[in-house]
Amino acid sequence: MGGVRGRIRIAGVAGLVAMAWISTAQAQDAGRDFCADRPGKGSPPCVLDAGRFQAELGVADGAWSRGGGVSTDDLAFGAVELRLGLTPTVEGQLSWTAHERIRQKDRASGATSTVDGIGDLSLALRWSLSNPAGDGVSVAVQPFVTAPTGAEGIGGDAWQGGVIVPVSLPLSADWSLALSPELDVRADADGAGRHAGFGGAVGVGRSFGPVALGVELWADRDEDPSGHVTSASFDLTAAWTSASVRDLQLDASAYVGLNRDTPDLEVAVGVAKRF
């Protein structure tokens, strides 16, 4: 298993180098407006111009849960998403988390357990069905697959996949509505089979010059045969686009859990840059 994971990691690094090389070789004018996947849990429908390359980094992401006599701290660093425009209406995506650490503590006994390591590797294609720049009524289809490269207790331990349908609609000159319903095929907790998962995010956003603020509701339903789980959160997002540094965005977000199966609070900060 270690050898397979090692080869996957090497292939992933080689792929990143190739993507960066292609994007440099095919660099072009500004083209479409800058559009990042970050922040928030939803996916936008915008697609990069053919040959353009964009890197998005989750610098730090922390989630904290307190309930049932157990405290859980989940910290992740270096969540990378790389995007490359393949055609005027299709882009490829690769995402991977460099390090995640999950610490659980039984508050009654004081016993603790900790797991840490790298995350799974995800590959996706985003195909725009209308308005690939993300303006107007924009719709896309985004199938994805996740390879089990993550450390034990961090990754999914099995190949998984699904499809997202990102949609955005302008409500006015400043306000917009975004939807991203999702349907997944997930591995059973006991490793014996597969089951469905579904959910998504719906949100509204408004721009104030270089600052974009958003509010969204996110929910997820996991139909694992061992026990169905529903997660939900209320999310606040903020992004700032630099006027002096071209195609650069800094962002921050906070996610407040709405039930016991969702972390009480999650906070994330990151950056995105188009090349």
Secondary structure, 3 states (H helix, E strand, C coil): CHHHHHHHHHHHHHHHHHHHHHHHHCCCCCCCCCCCCCCCCCCCCCCCCCCCEEEEEEEEEEEEEEECCEEEEEEEEEEEEEEEEEECCEEEEEEEEEEEEEEEEECCCCCEEEEEECCCEEEEEEEEEECCCCCCCEEEEEEEEEECCCCCCCCCCCCEEEEECCEEEECCCCEEEEEEEEEEEEECCCCCCEEEEEEEEEEEEEEECCEEEEEEEEEEEECCCCCCEEEEEEEEEEEEECCCCCCEEEEEEEEEECCCCCCCEEEEEEEEEEC
